[in-house]
Amino acid sequence: MISLPFPDAHDYAAWRRHKLAGQVEADTIHVIADPDAPADAEIDAIAGQVARCGFALYRLPADYAVSRQWLIDFGQRFGLRRLDSNLCADPDSISTLRNTPDHARKRGYIPYTDKPLNWHTDGYYNPPERQIGAFILHCAQDAASGGENGLMDPELAWLRLYEENPAWIEALSHPEAMSIPPNIDNGEKIHDWISGPVFSWRDDWRRLHMRYTARKRNIRWRDDATTTAALTFLQKLLESEENGVIWHRLSPGEGVISNNALHCRKGFTDAPGRQRLYYRARYFDSITRA
């Protein structure tokens, strides 16, 4: 079984109080007054909330035109430097998320459509040495309607599962709990079968890591009753829209910075002059400040 997400078992009660108390501020939006020179206090407040809640929302002035370099510089303020240049990322390793159904490379990948995106953590299909520790999701333009994001702290999901049935944590920590089949792109094998746990302890990040997707297709779960029961409970938890799940529709200039929190997206509708545009930066690092 994995290590608990706190220094030792004697600290469980204190950790639990700390974790539940942190959810009170989960939907707080941190205002960055001067994006070109964010104050140390603003950065510390954001990083502190990530440490308590797994993610934080931020807001820039409405008239500030964010650049892709700004996102890279912003991430560095939190110790985020190793960008994941994934399959559909742009040359600077930032992904441009918009509805592009006719794009040859992006066709078939839900983030690049207007369809709902189910609950997941980023990079769940990556091999162990390329696990995603953090991401920044920034809204440059919202859709005409829809597109709300759901967010939940993975440590809180761990707590809910553990207190319902500790055996579920053990099942989801199995090295073959979740397997991803090979990815073939234009006849080229991007990766072979990738197996791994849902929950693991990362010594380099000094925290719990979650690798998960609620998608039904192309996922092979370990075939045992305990794993199945754990997944059923987790899906109901995420669908409950309570117990730590928050929803927020990002406005232009707003964003999420996260230690790879659980997240999803509702479907959206674009209109002329109102086409949803997000930028996403994913990292092999974890937020370390605060």
MIGU-422735 format. One record per residue (C-alpha): x, y, z; residue in one letter; residue number from 1. Coordinates in steps of 0.25 Angstrom, whole numbers, padded with zeros to 4 digits. Example, Ala and Ser with C-alpha at 12.3 -4.5 7.8 and 13.67 -1.06 7.14 Angstrom:
+-------+-------+-------+-------+------+
!  east ! north !    up ! kolmi ! bake !
+-------+-------+-------+-------+------+
!  0049 ! -0018 !  0031 !     a !    1 !
!  0055 ! -0004 !  0029 !     s !    2 !
+-------+-------+-------+-------+------+
This chain:
+-------+-------+-------+-------+------+
!  east ! north !    up ! kolmi ! bake !
+-------+-------+-------+-------+------+
!  0000 !  0000 !  0000 !     m !    1 !
!  0005 !  0014 ! -0003 !     i !    2 !
!  0009 !  0024 !  0008 !     s !    3 !
! -0002 !  0033 !  0013 !     l !    4 !
! -0002 !  0047 !  0008 !     p !    5 !
!  0004 !  0053 !  0021 !     f !    6 !
!  0017 !  0050 !  0029 !     p !    7 !
!  0012 !  0039 !  0037 !     d !    8 !
! -0001 !  0032 !  0042 !     a !    9 !
! -0001 !  0039 !  0055 !     h !   10 !
! -0004 !  0052 !  0048 !     d !   11 !
! -0016 !  0047 !  0040 !     y !   12 !
! -0026 !  0055 !  0049 !     a !   13 !
! -0018 !  0068 !  0047 !     a !   14 !
! -0017 !  0066 !  0032 !     w !   15 !
! -0031 !  0063 !  0031 !     r !   16 !
! -0036 !  0075 !  0038 !     r !   17 !
! -0026 !  0083 !  0030 !     h !   18 !
! -0031 !  0077 !  0017 !     k !   19 !
! -0046 !  0079 !  0020 !     l !   20 !
! -0043 !  0093 !  0025 !     a !   21 !
! -0036 !  0097 !  0012 !     g !   22 !
! -0048 !  0094 !  0003 !     q !   23 !
! -0055 !  0106 !  0009 !     v !   24 !
! -0046 !  0115 !  0000 !     e !   25 !
! -0046 !  0106 ! -0012 !     a !   26 !
! -0054 !  0115 ! -0021 !     d !   27 !
! -0046 !  0128 ! -0016 !     t !   28 !
! -0041 !  0136 ! -0028 !     i !   29 !
! -0027 !  0142 ! -0026 !     h !   30 !
! -0026 !  0156 ! -0033 !     v !   31 !
! -0012 !  0159 ! -0040 !     i !   32 !
! -0012 !  0174 ! -0040 !     a !   33 !
!  0000 !  0176 ! -0049 !     d !   34 !
!  0002 !  0163 ! -0058 !     p !   35 !
!  0016 !  0169 ! -0063 !     d !   36 !
!  0021 !  0169 ! -0048 !     a !   37 !
!  0012 !  0160 ! -0039 !     p !   38 !
!  0015 !  0163 ! -0025 !     a !   39 !
!  0021 !  0153 ! -0016 !     d !   40 !
!  0009 !  0153 ! -0007 !     a !   41 !
!  0000 !  0150 ! -0019 !     e !   42 !
!  0009 !  0138 ! -0023 !     i !   43 !
!  0010 !  0133 ! -0009 !     d !   44 !
! -0005 !  0133 ! -0007 !     a !   45 !
! -0007 !  0125 ! -0019 !     i !   46 !
!  0003 !  0115 ! -0016 !     a !   47 !
! -0002 !  0114 ! -0002 !     g !   48 !
! -0016 !  0111 ! -0007 !     q !   49 !
! -0011 !  0100 ! -0017 !     v !   50 !
! -0004 !  0094 ! -0005 !     a !   51 !
! -0017 !  0093 !  0003 !     r !   52 !
! -0027 !  0091 ! -0008 !     c !   53 !
! -0019 !  0085 ! -0020 !     g !   54 !
! -0022 !  0097 ! -0029 !     f !   55 !
! -0025 !  0112 ! -0029 !     a !   56 !
! -0032 !  0121 ! -0038 !     l !   57 !
! -0026 !  0135 ! -0042 !     y !   58 !
! -0031 !  0147 ! -0050 !     r !   59 !
! -0023 !  0157 ! -0058 !     l !   60 !
! -0028 !  0171 ! -0061 !     p !   61 !
! -0039 !  0170 ! -0072 !     a !   62 !
! -0031 !  0179 ! -0082 !     d !   63 !
! -0018 !  0171 ! -0081 !     y !   64 !
! -0015 !  0163 ! -0093 !     a !   65 !
! -0007 !  0151 ! -0088 !     v !   66 !
!  0004 !  0146 ! -0096 !     s !   67 !
!  0009 !  0131 ! -0097 !     r !   68 !
!  0022 !  0136 ! -0091 !     q !   69 !
!  0015 !  0142 ! -0080 !     w !   70 !
!  0009 !  0128 ! -0076 !     l !   71 !
!  0023 !  0122 ! -0077 !     i !   72 !
!  0029 !  0133 ! -0068 !     d !   73 !
!  0017 !  0132 ! -0058 !     f !   74 !
!  0019 !  0117 ! -0057 !     g !   75 !
!  0034 !  0119 ! -0053 !     q !   76 !
!  0029 !  0128 ! -0041 !     r !   77 !
!  0024 !  0114 ! -0036 !     f !   78 !
!  0036 !  0106 ! -0039 !     g !   79 !
!  0030 !  0101 ! -0052 !     l !   80 !
!  0040 !  0099 ! -0063 !     r !   81 !
!  0039 !  0086 ! -0070 !     r !   82 !
!  0028 !  0087 ! -0080 !     l !   83 !
!  0022 !  0075 ! -0086 !     d !   84 !
!  0023 !  0076 ! -0101 !     s !   85 !
!  0011 !  0067 ! -0104 !     n !   86 !
!  0006 !  0062 ! -0117 !     l !   87 !
! -0003 !  0074 ! -0120 !     c !   88 !
!  0005 !  0085 ! -0113 !     a !   89 !
!  0011 !  0097 ! -0121 !     d !   90 !
!  0026 !  0099 ! -0123 !     p !   91 !
!  0027 !  0106 ! -0110 !     d !   92 !
!  0020 !  0094 ! -0103 !     s !   93 !
!  0008 !  0102 ! -0099 !     i !   94 !
! -0005 !  0096 ! -0105 !     s !   95 !
! -0016 !  0104 ! -0112 !     t !   96 !
! -0029 !  0099 ! -0108 !     l !   97 !
! -0040 !  0103 ! -0117 !     r !   98 !
! -0051 !  0095 ! -0125 !     n !   99 !
! -0043 !  0090 ! -0138 !     t !  100 !
! -0050 !  0078 ! -0143 !     p !  101 !
! -0043 !  0079 ! -0156 !     d !  102 !
! -0029 !  0079 ! -0151 !     h !  103 !
! -0022 !  0067 ! -0156 !     a !  104 !
! -0013 !  0064 ! -0144 !     r !  105 !
! -0024 !  0069 ! -0133 !     k !  106 !
! -0036 !  0061 ! -0139 !     r !  107 !
! -0041 !  0051 ! -0130 !     g !  108 !
! -0036 !  0058 ! -0117 !     y !  109 !
! -0047 !  0063 ! -0109 !     i !  110 !
! -0040 !  0076 ! -0103 !     p !  111 !
! -0039 !  0081 ! -0117 !     y !  112 !
! -0055 !  0080 ! -0119 !     t !  113 !
! -0067 !  0086 ! -0113 !     d !  114 !
! -0071 !  0073 ! -0106 !     k !  115 !
! -0072 !  0071 ! -0091 !     p !  116 !
! -0058 !  0066 ! -0086 !     l !  117 !
! -0060 !  0055 ! -0075 !     n !  118 !
! -0053 !  0055 ! -0061 !     w !  119 !
! -0038 !  0053 ! -0062 !     h !  120 !
! -0024 !  0057 ! -0058 !     t !  121 !
! -0015 !  0062 ! -0069 !     d !  122 !
! -0005 !  0052 ! -0075 !     g !  123 !
! -0011 !  0039 ! -0070 !     y !  124 !
! -0007 !  0032 ! -0082 !     y !  125 !
!  0008 !  0037 ! -0080 !     n !  126 !
!  0019 !  0027 ! -0076 !     p !  127 !
!  0023 !  0027 ! -0061 !     p !  128 !
!  0036 !  0036 ! -0064 !     e !  129 !
!  0027 !  0046 ! -0071 !     r !  130 !
!  0016 !  0048 ! -0061 !     q !  131 !
!  0009 !  0062 ! -0061 !     i !  132 !
!  0011 !  0069 ! -0047 !     g !  133 !
!  0004 !  0082 ! -0050 !     a !  134 !
! -0003 !  0090 ! -0061 !     f !  135 !
! -0008 !  0104 ! -0064 !     i !  136 !
! -0021 !  0106 ! -0071 !     l !  137 !
! -0023 !  0121 ! -0076 !     h !  138 !
! -0035 !  0126 ! -0083 !     c !  139 !
! -0033 !  0136 ! -0094 !     a !  140 !
! -0047 !  0136 ! -0099 !     q !  141 !
! -0059 !  0129 ! -0093 !     d !  142 !
! -0070 !  0122 ! -0102 !     a !  143 !
! -0083 !  0128 ! -0105 !     a !  144 !
! -0089 !  0118 ! -0095 !     s !  145 !
! -0085 !  0106 ! -0087 !     g !  146 !
! -0071 !  0102 ! -0084 !     g !  147 !
! -0071 !  0102 ! -0069 !     e !  148 !
! -0059 !  0094 ! -0063 !     n !  149 !
! -0061 !  0085 ! -0051 !     g !  150 !
! -0049 !  0084 ! -0041 !     l !  151 !
! -0046 !  0074 ! -0029 !     m !  152 !
! -0034 !  0073 ! -0020 !     d !  153 !
! -0028 !  0058 ! -0022 !     p !  154 !
! -0024 !  0058 ! -0008 !     e !  155 !
! -0039 !  0060 ! -0004 !     l !  156 !
! -0043 !  0049 ! -0013 !     a !  157 !
! -0033 !  0040 ! -0007 !     w !  158 !
! -0039 !  0044 !  0007 !     l !  159 !
! -0053 !  0041 !  0003 !     r !  160 !
! -0049 !  0027 ! -0003 !     l !  161 !
! -0040 !  0024 !  0009 !     y !  162 !
! -0051 !  0027 !  0020 !     e !  163 !
! -0061 !  0019 !  0012 !     e !  164 !
! -0053 !  0007 !  0010 !     n !  165 !
! -0037 !  0007 !  0012 !     p !  166 !
! -0037 ! -0005 !  0003 !     a !  167 !
! -0041 !  0003 ! -0009 !     w !  168 !
! -0028 !  0012 ! -0007 !     i !  169 !
! -0020 ! -0001 ! -0007 !     e !  170 !
! -0027 ! -0006 ! -0020 !     a !  171 !
! -0025 !  0008 ! -0027 !     l !  172 !
! -0010 !  0008 ! -0023 !     s !  173 !
! -0008 ! -0006 ! -0030 !     h !  174 !
!  0003 ! -0004 ! -0041 !     p !  175 !
! -0007 ! -0010 ! -0051 !     e !  176 !
! -0019 ! -0003 ! -0047 !     a !  177 !
! -0021 !  0005 ! -0060 !     m !  178 !
! -0015 !  0002 ! -0073 !     s !  179 !
! -0015 !  0010 ! -0086 !     i !  180 !
! -0014 !  0003 ! -0099 !     p !  181 !
! -0004 !  0006 ! -0110 !     p !  182 !
! -0006 !  0020 ! -0117 !     n !  183 !
! -0005 !  0019 ! -0132 !     i !  184 !
! -0004 !  0032 ! -0140 !     d !  185 !
! -0004 !  0032 ! -0155 !     n !  186 !
!  0002 !  0018 ! -0155 !     g !  187 !
!  0013 !  0022 ! -0144 !     e !  188 !
!  0013 !  0016 ! -0130 !     k !  189 !
!  0013 !  0027 ! -0120 !     i !  190 !
!  0014 !  0018 ! -0108 !     h !  191 !
!  0011 !  0003 ! -0105 !     d !  192 !
!  0003 ! -0002 ! -0093 !     w !  193 !
!  0005 !  0007 ! -0081 !     i !  194 !
!  0000 !  0002 ! -0068 !     s !  195 !
!  0001 !  0008 ! -0054 !     g !  196 !
! -0006 !  0012 ! -0041 !     p !  197 !
! -0017 !  0023 ! -0039 !     v !  198 !
! -0011 !  0027 ! -0026 !     f !  199 !
!  0004 !  0028 ! -0023 !     s !  200 !
!  0014 !  0035 ! -0014 !     w !  201 !
!  0024 !  0044 ! -0021 !     r !  202 !
!  0037 !  0046 ! -0012 !     d !  203 !
!  0042 !  0057 ! -0022 !     d !  204 !
!  0029 !  0065 ! -0021 !     w !  205 !
!  0027 !  0061 ! -0006 !     r !  206 !
!  0012 !  0059 ! -0009 !     r !  207 !
!  0001 !  0049 ! -0014 !     l !  208 !
!  0000 !  0048 ! -0029 !     h !  209 !
! -0013 !  0043 ! -0036 !     m !  210 !
! -0014 !  0037 ! -0050 !     r !  211 !
! -0028 !  0036 ! -0054 !     y !  212 !
! -0039 !  0037 ! -0065 !     t !  213 !
! -0054 !  0034 ! -0065 !     a !  214 !
! -0054 !  0031 ! -0080 !     r !  215 !
! -0060 !  0018 ! -0084 !     k !  216 !
! -0053 !  0015 ! -0097 !     r !  217 !
! -0038 !  0010 ! -0098 !     n !  218 !
! -0036 !  0008 ! -0083 !     i !  219 !
! -0034 ! -0005 ! -0077 !     r !  220 !
! -0036 ! -0006 ! -0062 !     w !  221 !
! -0031 ! -0017 ! -0053 !     r !  222 !
! -0042 ! -0027 ! -0053 !     d !  223 !
! -0046 ! -0029 ! -0038 !     d !  224 !
! -0058 ! -0026 ! -0030 !     a !  225 !
! -0050 ! -0016 ! -0020 !     t !  226 !
! -0045 ! -0008 ! -0032 !     t !  227 !
! -0059 ! -0007 ! -0038 !     t !  228 !
! -0065 ! -0003 ! -0025 !     a !  229 !
! -0055 !  0008 ! -0023 !     a !  230 !
! -0057 !  0013 ! -0037 !     l !  231 !
! -0072 !  0013 ! -0036 !     t !  232 !
! -0071 !  0021 ! -0023 !     f !  233 !
! -0061 !  0031 ! -0029 !     l !  234 !
! -0070 !  0034 ! -0041 !     q !  235 !
! -0082 !  0036 ! -0032 !     k !  236 !
! -0074 !  0046 ! -0024 !     l !  237 !
! -0069 !  0054 ! -0036 !     l !  238 !
! -0083 !  0054 ! -0041 !     e !  239 !
! -0089 !  0059 ! -0028 !     s !  240 !
! -0085 !  0073 ! -0030 !     e !  241 !
! -0082 !  0074 ! -0015 !     e !  242 !
! -0072 !  0068 ! -0005 !     n !  243 !
! -0061 !  0077 ! -0010 !     g !  244 !
! -0065 !  0078 ! -0025 !     v !  245 !
! -0066 !  0092 ! -0030 !     i !  246 !
! -0070 !  0098 ! -0043 !     w !  247 !
! -0065 !  0111 ! -0050 !     h !  248 !
! -0067 !  0117 ! -0064 !     r !  249 !
! -0054 !  0124 ! -0066 !     l !  250 !
! -0055 !  0138 ! -0072 !     s !  251 !
! -0045 !  0144 ! -0081 !     p !  252 !
! -0032 !  0147 ! -0073 !     g !  253 !
! -0036 !  0136 ! -0062 !     e !  254 !
! -0028 !  0123 ! -0061 !     g !  255 !
! -0026 !  0111 ! -0052 !     v !  256 !
! -0012 !  0107 ! -0047 !     i !  257 !
! -0012 !  0093 ! -0041 !     s !  258 !
! -0004 !  0081 ! -0036 !     n !  259 !
! -0011 !  0073 ! -0046 !     n !  260 !
! -0025 !  0074 ! -0040 !     a !  261 !
! -0036 !  0065 ! -0044 !     l !  262 !
! -0044 !  0074 ! -0055 !     h !  263 !
! -0054 !  0073 ! -0066 !     c !  264 !
! -0061 !  0082 ! -0075 !     r !  265 !
! -0076 !  0083 ! -0080 !     k !  266 !
! -0079 !  0085 ! -0095 !     g !  267 !
! -0079 !  0099 ! -0101 !     f !  268 !
! -0085 !  0106 ! -0112 !     t !  269 !
! -0077 !  0116 ! -0120 !     d !  270 !
! -0082 !  0128 ! -0128 !     a !  271 !
! -0077 !  0138 ! -0138 !     p !  272 !
! -0067 !  0147 ! -0131 !     g !  273 !
! -0068 !  0138 ! -0118 !     r !  274 !
! -0060 !  0126 ! -0120 !     q !  275 !
! -0054 !  0119 ! -0108 !     r !  276 !
! -0039 !  0120 ! -0107 !     l !  277 !
! -0031 !  0114 ! -0095 !     y !  278 !
! -0016 !  0112 ! -0094 !     y !  279 !
! -0011 !  0100 ! -0086 !     r !  280 !
!  0003 !  0098 ! -0080 !     a !  281 !
!  0006 !  0085 ! -0074 !     r !  282 !
!  0019 !  0082 ! -0066 !     y !  283 !
!  0027 !  0070 ! -0061 !     f !  284 !
!  0029 !  0079 ! -0048 !     d !  285 !
!  0021 !  0081 ! -0036 !     s !  286 !
!  0017 !  0095 ! -0030 !     i !  287 !
!  0028 !  0097 ! -0019 !     t !  288 !
!  0026 !  0111 ! -0014 !     r !  289 !
!  0020 !  0113 ! -0001 !     a !  290 !
+-------+-------+-------+-------+------+
